[in-house]
Amino acid sequence: MLSKAMNKRIVCLAIPNIITNITVPLLGMVDTAIVGHLNADGQSADYIGAIAIGTMIFNIIYWNFGFLRMGTSGFTAQAYGAKDRTQQMSVLLRACFIALTASLLLIVLQKPIAALVFAFVENKNSAASLAADYFFIRIWAAPATLGIYALKGWFIGMQDSKTPMWISILINILNIAFSFLLAIEYGMKVKGVALGTVIAQWGGFATTLLFWFVKYGSLRKYINLKHALSVKKLAEFFKVNADIFLRTLCLIAVTSYFTIASSSMPYPLLAVNTLLMQLFTLFSYFMDGFAYASESLCGRYKGAKDYASLASCVKHILLWGGVLSLLFTAVYFLWGENILSILTDKAEVLAVCKDYKAWTLLIPLCGCVAFLYDGILIGMTETKIMRDAIFVATALFFVLFFSFKSSIGNNALWIGFLTYLSARSILMMWWSKKKIFV
C-alpha cells in the first residue's frame, strides 16, 4: 500500500539532491566559458584545452574519493535511526580525519601525480603547460573539497539534503565571481580561473562549517575521540569505503573506456557517442537524487531496526524510479533530437546520432534500478553486494565489446554498456532481497 508520508519523505530529500547534482558540472562549465573569452592573444583554444585537461584530472581524483560522501552518509543515517548521538559525531570525525589525511597526501605528492598524469597528455601548442599551471594552483583546494565531501555525506545521513544544496549553489556563485574577476579583470587567465576555484572551495568549506555549528553545534558534547578513532571502528569504516572505492574504479573503467573505444572509431562516432552519453548523464542527475534519498532513509530505518519501513521505503523508491525511467524514455523518444541539437549544430553528427537513438531509449530502463540500489545498499552499508555486482557487470561489458566489436562496431559498445547497467540492476536487486525483506 502506498504511503503519502513515505512519498513526502522521499521527495523532500530527493529534490534538493537533484538540484545539488545539477550544479556540480557548472564548475567546469563556468571555467570553460570564462577562458573561452580569453582570445586577445590568439590562445583561446589552448585555454579551453587546458581547462578540459585540468578538469578531467580533478574529476578523476575526486571521483575516486566519492566514498567519503557515500560511506559517511550510510553510517550517519544508521546512527540517526538509532538515535546514537555519540556515533553520529564519531562518523563525522572519522570522515573528516580521512579527508584531511588524504588531502594532505595529495598536496605532498602533487609533483609525482602531475608527472604521471601529464606523461599521457600530448603537449599540443601550450595546452598541457597551461593545464599544469591550473593543476598546481587548484590542488591547494583539496582539503576544502574533501572536507565538503565528508560533511555533505554527514548532512545527507542526518536527513538534511537542503544544506548541501545551498552550499553547492554558493560555491558556484563564488566560483563565477572570483574566476571572472581574477582571469579577466586582473588578467591572470588560466591561473586566475584556478585560483577562483580554490577561493570558491575554501569559501564553501568555511560556510559548510558555519552551517554545521549553527544547526548541529549542540552535538559537540557527544564528541569521543577514543571512540571515533578506534582501530576497530576505523577498520569497519575502511571496509565499507574500500568496497565503494572498488565500485567507483570499475565505474570509471567502463565510462572511460567507452570514450577511449569511441575515439578509435571512424568519424564522427566519438562526437556521436559523447553527445548520446550526455543523455545518460542528464538521467543520472535525477536518479542520483533519489539514490541519495535512499541512502538517508534506508540507513535511518536499518539503524532504527524498523524493517517494515525499510521494505516500504525500497518499494516506494523503486516505484519512483520506474515512473522517472518511463518519463525519460518518453522525453528522449519525442524530443531527444531537440536536446542534442542544443549541444551541437553539426548536421553530420546529428544525422549519425539518429542511427543510435534506439540505444539511448534503453538507458533509463536498464539503469534506473542500478542507481537506486547503489543508494539503498550504501544506506544499509551492504556495500559488498554493490561491489560484487559491478565486478560481474564490468567483466560483461568488456567481454561483449571485444567479442562483437569487429562485426558490429559501435553497436557492440552500446550493447556492452547497456548489459553492464542491466547486470548491475538485476544482481543487486537479487542478492539484496534477503537483506531488505527480513
Buried (B, 14 or more C-beta within 10 A) or exposed (E): EEBEEBEEBBBEBBBBBBBBBBBBEBBBEBBBBBBEEBEEEEBBBBBBBBBBBBBBBBBEBBEBBBBBBBBBBBBBBBBBBBEBBBBBBBBBBBBBBBBBEBBEEBBEEBEEBBEEBBEEBEEEEBBBBBBBBBBBBBBBBBBBBBBBBBBBBBBBBBBBBBBBBBBBBBBBBBBBBBBBBBBBEEEBBBBBBBBBBBBBBBBBBEBBEEBBEEEBEEBEEBBEEEBBEBEEBBEBBBEBBBBBBBBBBBBBBBBEBBEEBBEEBEEBBBBBBBBBBBBBEBBBBBBBBBBBBBBBBBBBBBBBEBEEBBBBBBBBBBEBBBEBBEEBBEBBEEEBEEBBBEBBEBEEBBEBBEEBBEBBBBBBBBBBBBBBBBBBBBBBBBBBBBBBBBBBBBEBBBEBBEEBBEEEEBBBBBBBBBBBBBBBBBBBBEBBEEBBEE
